[in-house]
């Protein structure tokens, strides 16, 4: 698994593998569906093991899926619902040849499609709102960030300049129209400087510009307040490996702040998603030291701990952290 989590040194140890309900809740549902392999409207606990290239999936509806898929030294995890059946498909994008490889959950058919070049960053999401994940990459060239999207709705192609090559992608459905928006986080001049989010809304083509977080914060998209829109959200690492992680969320519902201490800097990888199926993103981490998921359920405030995986695995849910 190739890692795109470039801001944090702790992520570099994982150097191996690099719609359902109403439209008003589509943004969170699609993030959840990418990790929902049994179609029960809950994200499943899942990890990739670099030593054997196997995806280990603990289905929330019961049962397990063990699938060898991808190459640890050349592939990015790229989960999504590419066939539109409401279930996540096992998928990777290969940096060495620019090919997307996946298994459609609807038929278990193997699909390979060339889209992208070596050095691109995969950002597959549903940009056209048809309920299927679109193949997409970001290319940093000439100081700019170019988004290339292959629309599943009509087979069309989009090439759009949005952002600078030094920006970080921050995909999400920030306006709640069921389509993912082009969005970036722009770091400030120093690590301690404020960062700025730039979002091009798909509803009207207008822009949302918000100062939020610091340059070294990691983007952790999700709908944490349950209003059907992706919230601007970051997680901040501490100064030492034993320092806590602090999550800062700007709620799209009312502009209010959620600040939550959850996780440990040196051992935890972000794994936020909707694990309890209530339409809200749960705070979640995967702890490498004991191979366990820790999830603070938004439905009841209970901390759930699920042992799944082993040291040096990689939580699939971390694909959406930048």
C-alpha positions as CSV (number, residue, x, y, z in Angstrom):
1,X,0.0,0.0,0.0
2,X,1.4,3.3,-1.0
3,X,0.6,6.0,1.6
4,X,-0.8,9.4,0.6
5,X,-0.9,10.5,4.3
6,X,2.3,12.5,3.8
7,X,1.9,15.1,6.6
8,X,2.5,12.7,9.4
9,X,5.6,10.7,10.0
10,X,3.7,7.9,11.7
11,X,1.9,7.0,8.5
12,X,5.2,6.4,6.7
13,X,5.6,3.1,8.4
14,X,2.7,1.8,6.3
15,X,4.7,2.1,3.2
16,X,3.4,-1.1,1.6
17,X,-0.1,-0.6,-0.2
18,X,0.2,2.6,-1.0
19,X,-27.9,5.8,-3.5
20,X,-29.0,4.2,-0.5
21,X,-31.3,6.7,1.2
22,X,-32.6,10.1,0.4
23,X,-30.3,12.6,-1.3
24,X,-30.1,14.8,1.8
25,X,-28.0,12.1,3.4
26,X,-26.1,11.0,0.4
27,X,-22.7,12.4,1.3
28,X,-22.2,10.4,4.4
29,X,-24.0,7.3,3.0
30,X,-21.5,7.2,0.1
31,X,-18.5,7.4,2.4
32,X,-20.1,4.6,4.5
33,X,-21.0,2.5,1.5
34,X,-17.3,2.4,0.4
35,X,-16.6,0.4,3.5
36,X,-20.0,-1.4,3.7
37,X,-19.3,-4.8,2.1
38,X,-22.5,-6.5,3.2
39,X,-25.0,-3.8,2.4
40,X,-26.5,-3.4,5.9
41,X,-25.9,0.4,6.0
42,X,-23.0,0.1,8.5
43,X,-19.3,0.5,7.7
44,X,-17.4,-2.8,8.3
45,X,-14.1,-3.1,10.2
46,X,-11.5,-3.9,7.5
47,X,-7.7,-4.0,7.2
48,X,-5.2,-4.7,4.5
49,X,-2.2,-6.9,5.3
50,X,1.0,-5.9,3.4
51,X,2.7,-9.2,4.1
52,X,0.3,-11.3,2.1
53,X,-1.8,-8.7,0.2
54,X,-5.0,-9.8,1.8
55,X,-8.1,-7.7,2.7
56,X,-9.6,-8.8,6.0
57,X,-13.2,-7.7,6.4
58,X,-15.4,-8.2,9.5
59,X,-18.9,-7.8,8.2
60,X,-21.2,-6.0,10.7
61,X,-24.1,-8.2,9.5
62,X,-22.1,-11.3,10.4
63,X,-19.4,-13.3,8.7
64,X,-16.0,-12.5,7.3
65,X,-14.4,-11.8,3.9
66,X,-10.8,-12.6,3.3
67,X,-9.7,-11.5,-0.2
68,X,-6.2,-11.4,-1.6
69,X,-6.2,-8.4,-3.9
70,X,-3.6,-5.8,-4.9
71,X,0.2,-5.4,-4.5
72,X,1.6,-4.0,-1.3
73,X,4.4,-2.0,-2.9
74,X,2.6,-0.3,-5.8
75,X,-1.1,0.0,-5.0
76,X,-3.3,2.6,-3.3
77,X,-6.5,1.3,-1.6
78,X,-9.5,2.8,-3.5
79,X,-12.7,1.4,-2.0
80,X,-16.0,2.5,-3.4
81,X,-19.3,1.4,-4.8
82,X,-18.3,1.3,-8.5
83,X,-21.2,-0.9,-9.6
84,X,-23.9,0.9,-7.7
85,X,-25.3,-2.0,-5.8
86,X,-25.0,-0.3,-2.4
87,X,-22.0,-2.4,-1.3
88,X,-18.3,-1.5,-1.2
89,X,-16.1,-3.1,-3.9
90,X,-12.6,-4.3,-3.2
91,X,-10.5,-1.9,-5.3
92,X,-7.0,-0.5,-5.8
93,X,-5.3,1.9,-8.1
94,X,-1.8,0.9,-9.2
95,X,0.7,3.7,-9.4
96,X,3.1,1.8,-11.7
97,X,0.7,1.4,-14.6
98,X,-2.2,3.8,-13.8
99,X,-4.7,1.0,-13.8
100,X,-7.7,0.6,-11.5
101,X,-8.4,-3.0,-10.4
102,X,-11.5,-4.1,-8.6
103,X,-14.0,-6.9,-7.8
104,X,-17.6,-5.8,-8.4
105,X,-19.6,-6.9,-5.4
106,X,-22.7,-7.4,-7.5
107,X,-21.2,-10.1,-9.7
108,X,-17.7,-10.7,-8.2
109,X,-16.4,-9.9,-11.7
110,X,-12.9,-8.6,-12.1
111,X,-12.5,-5.2,-13.7
112,X,-9.4,-3.4,-14.9
113,X,-9.4,0.1,-16.3
114,X,-6.6,2.4,-17.2
115,X,-7.1,5.9,-15.9
116,X,-4.2,8.0,-14.6
117,X,-0.4,8.2,-14.7
118,X,2.4,7.3,-12.3
119,X,2.6,10.0,-9.6
120,X,-1.1,10.8,-9.6
121,X,-3.3,10.6,-6.5
122,X,-6.5,8.5,-6.7
123,X,-9.6,10.4,-5.5
124,X,-12.4,8.2,-6.6
125,X,-15.8,9.5,-5.4
126,X,-19.3,10.0,-6.8
127,X,-18.9,13.4,-8.5
128,X,-22.0,13.1,-10.8
129,X,-24.5,11.9,-8.3
130,X,-25.6,8.7,-10.0
131,X,-24.9,6.4,-7.0
132,X,-21.7,5.0,-8.5
133,X,-18.1,5.8,-7.6
134,X,-16.3,7.6,-10.4
135,X,-12.7,6.9,-11.3
136,X,-10.7,10.0,-10.6
137,X,-7.1,11.2,-10.0
138,X,-5.4,14.4,-9.0
139,X,-2.3,15.3,-10.9
140,X,0.2,17.8,-9.5
141,X,2.0,19.5,-12.4
142,X,3.3,23.0,-13.2
143,X,2.6,24.1,-9.7
144,X,-1.1,23.3,-10.0
145,X,-3.5,20.5,-9.1
146,X,-5.5,19.1,-12.0
147,X,-8.5,16.8,-11.3
148,X,-9.4,14.2,-13.9
149,X,-12.7,12.4,-13.5
150,X,-14.3,9.7,-15.6
151,X,-18.0,10.0,-15.1
152,X,-19.9,6.7,-14.6
153,X,-23.2,8.3,-15.5
154,X,-22.4,9.0,-19.2
155,X,-18.8,7.9,-19.8
156,X,-17.8,11.5,-20.0
157,X,-14.5,13.0,-19.0
158,X,-13.7,16.0,-16.8
159,X,-10.3,17.8,-16.5
160,X,-10.4,20.7,-14.1
161,X,-7.7,22.8,-12.5
162,X,-8.4,23.4,-8.8
163,X,-5.8,23.9,-6.2
164,X,-2.0,24.2,-6.1
165,X,0.5,21.3,-6.2
166,X,1.3,21.9,-2.5
167,X,-2.4,21.6,-1.4
168,X,-4.0,18.5,0.0
169,X,-7.2,16.9,-1.3
170,X,-10.3,17.1,0.9
171,X,-13.1,15.4,-1.1
172,X,-16.6,15.6,0.3
173,X,-20.2,16.5,-0.4
174,X,-20.1,19.8,1.5
175,X,-23.4,21.2,0.0
176,X,-25.4,18.0,0.4
177,X,-26.6,17.6,-3.2
178,X,-25.4,14.0,-3.5
179,X,-22.4,15.0,-5.6
180,X,-18.8,15.2,-4.3
181,X,-17.2,18.6,-4.5
182,X,-13.7,19.5,-5.6
183,X,-12.1,20.6,-2.4
184,X,-8.6,21.2,-1.0
185,X,-6.9,22.1,2.2
186,X,-4.1,24.7,1.7
187,X,-1.4,24.8,4.4
188,X,-0.1,28.1,5.7
189,X,3.5,29.3,5.6
190,X,4.6,27.3,8.6
191,X,3.4,24.1,10.4
192,X,1.8,26.2,13.1
193,X,0.1,28.6,10.6
194,X,-3.6,28.4,9.9
195,X,-4.7,26.3,6.9
196,X,-7.6,27.2,4.6
197,X,-10.2,25.0,2.9
198,X,-11.3,25.9,-0.6
199,X,-14.4,24.1,-1.8
200,X,-16.1,24.4,-5.2
201,X,-19.8,23.6,-4.6
202,X,-21.4,21.4,-7.2
203,X,-24.8,22.9,-6.6
204,X,-24.1,26.3,-8.0
205,X,-20.4,26.3,-9.0
206,X,-19.7,28.9,-6.3
207,X,-16.8,28.7,-3.8
208,X,-16.7,28.2,0.0
209,X,-13.5,29.5,1.6
210,X,-12.9,28.7,5.3
211,X,-9.9,29.0,7.6
212,X,-9.8,25.9,9.7
213,X,-7.1,24.0,11.5
214,X,-3.3,24.2,11.2
215,X,-1.0,23.3,8.3
216,X,0.0,20.0,9.7
217,X,-3.5,18.8,10.7
218,X,-4.9,15.8,8.8
219,X,-8.2,16.1,6.9
220,X,-10.7,13.6,8.2
221,X,-13.9,14.1,6.1
222,X,-17.3,13.0,7.4
223,X,-20.8,14.1,8.3
224,X,-20.4,14.3,12.1
225,X,-23.6,16.2,12.8
226,X,-25.9,14.2,10.6
227,X,-27.3,17.0,8.4
228,X,-26.4,15.3,5.1
229,X,-23.4,17.5,4.4
230,X,-19.7,16.8,4.8
231,X,-18.2,18.8,7.6
232,X,-14.8,20.6,7.5
233,X,-12.8,18.4,9.8
234,X,-9.2,17.9,10.9
235,X,-7.3,15.9,13.5
236,X,-4.3,17.3,15.2
237,X,-1.4,15.1,16.4
238,X,0.5,15.9,19.6
239,X,4.1,16.7,20.2
240,X,5.1,13.3,21.4
241,X,4.1,9.7,20.5
242,X,2.1,9.4,23.7
243,X,0.2,12.7,23.1
244,X,-3.5,12.6,22.4
245,X,-5.1,13.2,19.0
246,X,-7.5,16.1,19.0
247,X,-10.3,16.3,16.4
248,X,-11.7,19.7,15.4
249,X,-15.0,19.7,13.4
250,X,-16.8,22.7,12.0
251,X,-20.5,21.6,11.9
252,X,-22.2,22.4,8.6
253,X,-25.6,22.5,10.3
254,X,-24.9,25.6,12.4
255,X,-21.2,26.5,12.1
256,X,-20.5,25.3,15.6
257,X,-17.3,23.6,16.9
258,X,-16.9,20.0,17.9
259,X,-13.5,19.4,19.7
260,X,-12.9,15.9,20.8
261,X,-9.7,14.2,22.3
262,X,-9.7,10.7,20.8
263,X,-6.7,8.5,20.0
264,X,-2.9,8.5,20.6
265,X,-0.4,10.2,18.2
266,X,2.2,7.4,18.0
267,X,0.1,4.3,17.6
268,X,-3.2,5.2,16.1
269,X,-4.4,5.7,12.5
270,X,-7.6,7.6,11.8
271,X,-10.5,5.3,10.7
272,X,-13.6,7.5,11.0
273,X,-16.8,6.3,9.4
274,X,-20.4,5.5,10.2
275,X,-20.1,2.1,12.0
276,X,-23.5,2.2,13.8
277,X,-25.6,3.1,10.8
278,X,-27.2,6.3,12.2
279,X,-26.1,8.6,9.4
280,X,-23.4,10.3,11.4
281,X,-19.7,9.8,11.1
282,X,-18.2,8.2,14.2
283,X,-14.8,9.1,15.7
284,X,-12.7,6.1,15.0
285,X,-9.1,5.0,15.1
286,X,-7.2,1.7,14.5
287,X,-4.4,1.0,17.0
288,X,-1.4,-0.7,15.5
289,X,0.1,-1.8,18.9
290,X,-2.8,-4.2,19.5
291,X,-4.7,-4.5,16.2
292,X,-7.9,-3.0,17.5
293,X,-10.5,-0.5,16.3
294,X,-11.7,2.1,18.8
295,X,-15.0,3.7,17.8
296,X,-17.0,6.3,19.7
297,X,-20.5,5.6,18.5
298,X,-22.5,8.7,17.7
299,X,-25.8,6.9,18.3
300,X,-25.3,6.3,22.0
301,X,-21.9,7.7,23.0
302,X,-20.5,4.3,23.8
303,X,-16.9,3.4,23.1
304,X,-16.7,0.2,21.1
305,X,-13.5,-1.7,20.9
306,X,-13.1,-4.4,18.3
307,X,-9.9,-6.4,17.9
308,X,-9.4,-6.9,14.2
309,X,-6.0,-7.1,12.5
310,X,-2.4,-7.3,13.5
311,X,0.6,-5.0,13.8
312,X,1.6,-3.4,10.5
313,X,-1.8,-3.9,8.9
314,X,-3.5,-0.9,7.5
315,X,-7.1,0.1,8.2
316,X,-9.0,0.5,4.9
317,X,-11.0,3.4,6.3
318,X,-7.8,5.5,6.5
319,X,-7.9,5.9,2.7
320,X,-10.1,9.0,3.2
321,X,-7.6,10.7,5.5
322,X,-5.1,13.2,4.0
